[in-house]
């Protein structure tokens, strides 16, 4: 019998509400770790590609947009994506350690496995976000290959 069923049967509505609130927070943290990291990675690729396509087009002015140049914008985009992906990883780790302290239940075990998946996805997205910091240092903007 799960903890929620015992609390409901014994008549502890306040404890049941607290348990529901805790599991909802854990659930949100897990989904932030899964979806947030993937969406950030995709958004970085799309926005970075669009930025260089527009900034390096023949009609643009010398590879600069707004206040900074394209390389500076690439660093800002990559660094902010890496930071936000790190936040997704921290949320996944928080959910995992919170679930380790909960009573063993099939629902908690499934959530724990999902939190491990969220940690893996967030770590991979963080690796890709950190890797996206390298190309601006190695390549020049708006140049063609030889």
MODELLER restraints for C-alpha pairs under 7 A, 6 or more apart:
rsr = mdl.restraints
at = mdl.atoms
rsr.add(forms.Gaussian(group=physical.xy_distance, feature=features.Distance(at['CA:2:A'], at['CA:105:A']), mean=6.11, stdev=0.5))
rsr.add(forms.Gaussian(group=physical.xy_distance, feature=features.Distance(at['CA:4:A'], at['CA:16:A']), mean=6.27, stdev=0.5))
rsr.add(forms.Gaussian(group=physical.xy_distance, feature=features.Distance(at['CA:7:A'], at['CA:16:A']), mean=6.02, stdev=0.5))
rsr.add(forms.Gaussian(group=physical.xy_distance, feature=features.Distance(at['CA:8:A'], at['CA:16:A']), mean=6.85, stdev=0.5))
rsr.add(forms.Gaussian(group=physical.xy_distance, feature=features.Distance(at['CA:26:A'], at['CA:95:A']), mean=5.06, stdev=0.5))
rsr.add(forms.Gaussian(group=physical.xy_distance, feature=features.Distance(at['CA:29:A'], at['CA:91:A']), mean=5.17, stdev=0.5))
rsr.add(forms.Gaussian(group=physical.xy_distance, feature=features.Distance(at['CA:29:A'], at['CA:92:A']), mean=5.91, stdev=0.5))
rsr.add(forms.Gaussian(group=physical.xy_distance, feature=features.Distance(at['CA:29:A'], at['CA:95:A']), mean=5.98, stdev=0.5))
rsr.add(forms.Gaussian(group=physical.xy_distance, feature=features.Distance(at['CA:30:A'], at['CA:91:A']), mean=6.96, stdev=0.5))
rsr.add(forms.Gaussian(group=physical.xy_distance, feature=features.Distance(at['CA:30:A'], at['CA:92:A']), mean=5.33, stdev=0.5))
rsr.add(forms.Gaussian(group=physical.xy_distance, feature=features.Distance(at['CA:30:A'], at['CA:95:A']), mean=6.22, stdev=0.5))
rsr.add(forms.Gaussian(group=physical.xy_distance, feature=features.Distance(at['CA:30:A'], at['CA:115:A']), mean=5.52, stdev=0.5))
rsr.add(forms.Gaussian(group=physical.xy_distance, feature=features.Distance(at['CA:30:A'], at['CA:118:A']), mean=6.15, stdev=0.5))
rsr.add(forms.Gaussian(group=physical.xy_distance, feature=features.Distance(at['CA:32:A'], at['CA:88:A']), mean=5.99, stdev=0.5))
rsr.add(forms.Gaussian(group=physical.xy_distance, feature=features.Distance(at['CA:33:A'], at['CA:88:A']), mean=4.55, stdev=0.5))
rsr.add(forms.Gaussian(group=physical.xy_distance, feature=features.Distance(at['CA:33:A'], at['CA:89:A']), mean=5.86, stdev=0.5))
rsr.add(forms.Gaussian(group=physical.xy_distance, feature=features.Distance(at['CA:33:A'], at['CA:91:A']), mean=6.14, stdev=0.5))
rsr.add(forms.Gaussian(group=physical.xy_distance, feature=features.Distance(at['CA:33:A'], at['CA:92:A']), mean=5.06, stdev=0.5))
rsr.add(forms.Gaussian(group=physical.xy_distance, feature=features.Distance(at['CA:33:A'], at['CA:118:A']), mean=5.05, stdev=0.5))
rsr.add(forms.Gaussian(group=physical.xy_distance, feature=features.Distance(at['CA:33:A'], at['CA:119:A']), mean=6.79, stdev=0.5))
rsr.add(forms.Gaussian(group=physical.xy_distance, feature=features.Distance(at['CA:33:A'], at['CA:122:A']), mean=5.86, stdev=0.5))
rsr.add(forms.Gaussian(group=physical.xy_distance, feature=features.Distance(at['CA:34:A'], at['CA:118:A']), mean=4.73, stdev=0.5))
rsr.add(forms.Gaussian(group=physical.xy_distance, feature=features.Distance(at['CA:34:A'], at['CA:121:A']), mean=6.20, stdev=0.5))
rsr.add(forms.Gaussian(group=physical.xy_distance, feature=features.Distance(at['CA:34:A'], at['CA:122:A']), mean=6.59, stdev=0.5))
rsr.add(forms.Gaussian(group=physical.xy_distance, feature=features.Distance(at['CA:36:A'], at['CA:88:A']), mean=6.41, stdev=0.5))
rsr.add(forms.Gaussian(group=physical.xy_distance, feature=features.Distance(at['CA:37:A'], at['CA:85:A']), mean=5.30, stdev=0.5))
rsr.add(forms.Gaussian(group=physical.xy_distance, feature=features.Distance(at['CA:37:A'], at['CA:88:A']), mean=6.07, stdev=0.5))
rsr.add(forms.Gaussian(group=physical.xy_distance, feature=features.Distance(at['CA:37:A'], at['CA:122:A']), mean=5.37, stdev=0.5))
rsr.add(forms.Gaussian(group=physical.xy_distance, feature=features.Distance(at['CA:37:A'], at['CA:125:A']), mean=5.88, stdev=0.5))
rsr.add(forms.Gaussian(group=physical.xy_distance, feature=features.Distance(at['CA:38:A'], at['CA:125:A']), mean=6.63, stdev=0.5))
rsr.add(forms.Gaussian(group=physical.xy_distance, feature=features.Distance(at['CA:40:A'], at['CA:81:A']), mean=6.35, stdev=0.5))
rsr.add(forms.Gaussian(group=physical.xy_distance, feature=features.Distance(at['CA:41:A'], at['CA:125:A']), mean=6.24, stdev=0.5))
rsr.add(forms.Gaussian(group=physical.xy_distance, feature=features.Distance(at['CA:41:A'], at['CA:129:A']), mean=6.88, stdev=0.5))
rsr.add(forms.Gaussian(group=physical.xy_distance, feature=features.Distance(at['CA:44:A'], at['CA:77:A']), mean=6.90, stdev=0.5))
rsr.add(forms.Gaussian(group=physical.xy_distance, feature=features.Distance(at['CA:44:A'], at['CA:81:A']), mean=6.77, stdev=0.5))
rsr.add(forms.Gaussian(group=physical.xy_distance, feature=features.Distance(at['CA:48:A'], at['CA:74:A']), mean=6.71, stdev=0.5))
rsr.add(forms.Gaussian(group=physical.xy_distance, feature=features.Distance(at['CA:52:A'], at['CA:70:A']), mean=6.98, stdev=0.5))
rsr.add(forms.Gaussian(group=physical.xy_distance, feature=features.Distance(at['CA:55:A'], at['CA:63:A']), mean=4.98, stdev=0.5))
rsr.add(forms.Gaussian(group=physical.xy_distance, feature=features.Distance(at['CA:55:A'], at['CA:64:A']), mean=6.41, stdev=0.5))
rsr.add(forms.Gaussian(group=physical.xy_distance, feature=features.Distance(at['CA:55:A'], at['CA:65:A']), mean=6.77, stdev=0.5))
rsr.add(forms.Gaussian(group=physical.xy_distance, feature=features.Distance(at['CA:55:A'], at['CA:70:A']), mean=6.93, stdev=0.5))
rsr.add(forms.Gaussian(group=physical.xy_distance, feature=features.Distance(at['CA:56:A'], at['CA:63:A']), mean=5.54, stdev=0.5))
rsr.add(forms.Gaussian(group=physical.xy_distance, feature=features.Distance(at['CA:56:A'], at['CA:142:A']), mean=5.13, stdev=0.5))
rsr.add(forms.Gaussian(group=physical.xy_distance, feature=features.Distance(at['CA:63:A'], at['CA:69:A']), mean=6.24, stdev=0.5))
rsr.add(forms.Gaussian(group=physical.xy_distance, feature=features.Distance(at['CA:63:A'], at['CA:70:A']), mean=6.02, stdev=0.5))
rsr.add(forms.Gaussian(group=physical.xy_distance, feature=features.Distance(at['CA:63:A'], at['CA:142:A']), mean=6.99, stdev=0.5))
rsr.add(forms.Gaussian(group=physical.xy_distance, feature=features.Distance(at['CA:64:A'], at['CA:70:A']), mean=5.63, stdev=0.5))
rsr.add(forms.Gaussian(group=physical.xy_distance, feature=features.Distance(at['CA:71:A'], at['CA:136:A']), mean=5.95, stdev=0.5))
rsr.add(forms.Gaussian(group=physical.xy_distance, feature=features.Distance(at['CA:71:A'], at['CA:141:A']), mean=6.83, stdev=0.5))
rsr.add(forms.Gaussian(group=physical.xy_distance, feature=features.Distance(at['CA:74:A'], at['CA:136:A']), mean=6.95, stdev=0.5))
rsr.add(forms.Gaussian(group=physical.xy_distance, feature=features.Distance(at['CA:75:A'], at['CA:133:A']), mean=6.27, stdev=0.5))
rsr.add(forms.Gaussian(group=physical.xy_distance, feature=features.Distance(at['CA:78:A'], at['CA:129:A']), mean=6.14, stdev=0.5))
rsr.add(forms.Gaussian(group=physical.xy_distance, feature=features.Distance(at['CA:78:A'], at['CA:132:A']), mean=6.03, stdev=0.5))
rsr.add(forms.Gaussian(group=physical.xy_distance, feature=features.Distance(at['CA:78:A'], at['CA:133:A']), mean=5.66, stdev=0.5))
rsr.add(forms.Gaussian(group=physical.xy_distance, feature=features.Distance(at['CA:81:A'], at['CA:129:A']), mean=6.17, stdev=0.5))
rsr.add(forms.Gaussian(group=physical.xy_distance, feature=features.Distance(at['CA:82:A'], at['CA:126:A']), mean=5.80, stdev=0.5))
rsr.add(forms.Gaussian(group=physical.xy_distance, feature=features.Distance(at['CA:82:A'], at['CA:129:A']), mean=4.92, stdev=0.5))
rsr.add(forms.Gaussian(group=physical.xy_distance, feature=features.Distance(at['CA:82:A'], at['CA:130:A']), mean=5.87, stdev=0.5))
rsr.add(forms.Gaussian(group=physical.xy_distance, feature=features.Distance(at['CA:85:A'], at['CA:122:A']), mean=6.50, stdev=0.5))
rsr.add(forms.Gaussian(group=physical.xy_distance, feature=features.Distance(at['CA:85:A'], at['CA:125:A']), mean=6.72, stdev=0.5))
rsr.add(forms.Gaussian(group=physical.xy_distance, feature=features.Distance(at['CA:85:A'], at['CA:126:A']), mean=5.49, stdev=0.5))
rsr.add(forms.Gaussian(group=physical.xy_distance, feature=features.Distance(at['CA:86:A'], at['CA:126:A']), mean=6.25, stdev=0.5))
rsr.add(forms.Gaussian(group=physical.xy_distance, feature=features.Distance(at['CA:88:A'], at['CA:122:A']), mean=6.26, stdev=0.5))
rsr.add(forms.Gaussian(group=physical.xy_distance, feature=features.Distance(at['CA:89:A'], at['CA:119:A']), mean=5.88, stdev=0.5))
rsr.add(forms.Gaussian(group=physical.xy_distance, feature=features.Distance(at['CA:89:A'], at['CA:122:A']), mean=5.03, stdev=0.5))
rsr.add(forms.Gaussian(group=physical.xy_distance, feature=features.Distance(at['CA:89:A'], at['CA:123:A']), mean=6.37, stdev=0.5))
rsr.add(forms.Gaussian(group=physical.xy_distance, feature=features.Distance(at['CA:92:A'], at['CA:115:A']), mean=5.92, stdev=0.5))
rsr.add(forms.Gaussian(group=physical.xy_distance, feature=features.Distance(at['CA:92:A'], at['CA:118:A']), mean=5.81, stdev=0.5))
rsr.add(forms.Gaussian(group=physical.xy_distance, feature=features.Distance(at['CA:92:A'], at['CA:119:A']), mean=5.41, stdev=0.5))
rsr.add(forms.Gaussian(group=physical.xy_distance, feature=features.Distance(at['CA:93:A'], at['CA:119:A']), mean=6.43, stdev=0.5))
rsr.add(forms.Gaussian(group=physical.xy_distance, feature=features.Distance(at['CA:95:A'], at['CA:115:A']), mean=6.51, stdev=0.5))
rsr.add(forms.Gaussian(group=physical.xy_distance, feature=features.Distance(at['CA:96:A'], at['CA:112:A']), mean=5.96, stdev=0.5))
rsr.add(forms.Gaussian(group=physical.xy_distance, feature=features.Distance(at['CA:96:A'], at['CA:115:A']), mean=5.48, stdev=0.5))
rsr.add(forms.Gaussian(group=physical.xy_distance, feature=features.Distance(at['CA:96:A'], at['CA:116:A']), mean=6.89, stdev=0.5))
rsr.add(forms.Gaussian(group=physical.xy_distance, feature=features.Distance(at['CA:99:A'], at['CA:108:A']), mean=6.62, stdev=0.5))
rsr.add(forms.Gaussian(group=physical.xy_distance, feature=features.Distance(at['CA:99:A'], at['CA:112:A']), mean=6.10, stdev=0.5))
